[in-house]
Structures are given as C-alpha cells and as structure tokens.
Amino acid sequence: QLQLVESGGGLVQSGGSLRLSCVASGSTLDHYAIGWFRQAPGKEREGILCLSDGDTSTTYADSVKGRFTIIKDNAKNTVYLQMNNLKREDTAVYYCWSRNAWGQGTQVTVSS
C-alpha cells in the first residue's frame, strides 16, 4: 500500500524559496500521476500541480505558474515541489497525492 510523507515546510519571507519533499513507500511512484495540493485556513483544498502518469505533462494552477515546479526522482521514489518567489497567499498546508493516497501535509508560512 502506497504511503506518502511530506517534509520541508517552514517559515519563509515573501520572495523566498522552499523545496518540499514527498517520499513514497510501499509502492513505486513511477508510471503514476502525482499531484501537489494545498489548503489555506478557511479554504478548500486546491490542486496546484499535477504530473501525468508517464511524466509526459505537468498541469499548473494559474496561481503558481512560473513560480512552482515539480521534480521527480525515481531512484529515491521521491517527488519535490520547488517553490520560488513565494507570496503571502501561498501560506497553506501542502499535500502530495498519488493513487488515492495522501500525505499528512507540511505547513508553509510566508511572511511579509
């Protein structure tokens, strides 16, 4: 059974960068779609990035396009979310997802 664990969240100033990690165990991430989601206080969880199965395409939410990138390391069975030029509105709990499995989330807080 696939299990996902996120890490790398923290407090960062506006304009800064963070790299989140999502480590998979129990099964491979290879050949399956992978998504990053986030949930801000008082808001619904939203999808921000999705890497298609086979790594053929990536879909970005408009709010993160040009600033966030998904990086996949098959050897480590890990997916990263590289976040640059962070804004206060990026403050949220970030989750990775694959094959109906969710991680526990990692908090990202962006200060002005």
C-alpha positions in Angstrom: 0.0 0.0 0.0 1.4 3.4 -1.0 2.3 5.8 1.8 3.4 9.4 1.3 5.3 11.6 3.7 5.8 15.3 3.1 8.5 17.4 4.7 10.4 20.7 4.1 7.8 23.2 5.1 8.5 26.1 7.3 8.5 29.9 7.7 9.9 31.9 4.8 9.9 35.6 3.8 8.0 36.8 0.9 10.1 36.4 -2.3 12.0 33.4 -0.8 12.1 29.8 -1.8 11.4 26.4 -0.3 11.6 22.9 -1.6 9.1 20.4 -0.2 9.7 16.6 -0.4 7.2 13.8 -0.7 8.8 10.4 0.0 6.8 7.4 -1.1 7.0 3.9 0.5 5.1 0.7 0.0 5.0 1.1 -3.8 6.6 3.0 -6.6 5.6 6.5 -7.8 6.8 5.6 -11.3 4.2 5.5 -14.1 1.5 7.1 -11.9 0.1 10.6 -11.8 1.3 12.7 -8.9 -0.2 15.9 -7.6 0.5 18.6 -5.1 -2.4 20.3 -3.3 -2.6 22.9 -0.7 -5.2 24.1 1.8 -5.2 27.6 3.3 -7.0 28.4 6.5 -10.7 28.6 5.9 -10.4 27.5 2.3 -11.0 24.2 0.4 -8.1 22.1 -0.7 -6.9 23.1 -4.1 -4.8 21.3 -6.7 -1.8 23.3 -7.8 0.4 20.9 -9.8 -0.2 17.6 -11.4 2.4 15.4 -13.1 0.8 13.0 -15.5 1.4 9.3 -15.5 4.5 8.6 -17.6 5.8 12.1 -16.8 4.6 13.4 -20.1 3.0 16.6 -19.0 2.5 18.9 -16.0 -0.5 20.9 -15.2 -0.2 24.1 -13.2 -2.7 26.2 -11.4 -2.6 29.8 -12.6 -1.7 31.0 -9.1 1.7 29.1 -9.2 2.6 29.0 -12.8 6.1 30.2 -13.4 7.0 30.0 -9.7 6.5 26.3 -8.7 8.0 23.3 -10.3 7.5 19.6 -9.7 10.7 17.4 -9.7 10.6 13.6 -9.6 13.5 11.4 -8.5 12.5 7.8 -9.4 15.7 6.4 -7.8 14.6 7.9 -4.4 10.9 7.3 -5.0 10.5 11.0 -4.1 8.8 14.0 -5.6 9.8 17.5 -4.8 7.9 20.8 -5.1 10.2 23.6 -5.8 8.6 26.9 -4.8 10.2 30.2 -5.8 9.2 33.8 -5.3 6.8 32.8 -2.6 3.9 35.1 -1.7 1.9 35.5 1.5 -1.1 33.9 -0.3 1.0 30.7 -0.7 0.6 30.2 3.1 -1.1 26.8 3.5 -0.7 23.2 4.4 0.8 21.4 1.4 -0.1 17.8 0.5 1.2 15.3 -2.1 -1.1 12.8 -3.7 -0.8 9.7 -5.8 -3.2 6.8 -6.5 -5.7 8.0 -3.9 -3.0 8.1 -1.2 -2.4 11.4 0.7 0.4 12.5 2.9 -0.1 14.2 6.2 0.8 17.6 4.9 3.5 20.1 5.7 2.9 23.7 6.8 4.3 26.6 4.7 4.0 30.1 6.1 5.1 33.1 4.1 5.7 36.3 6.0 5.8 39.8 4.5 
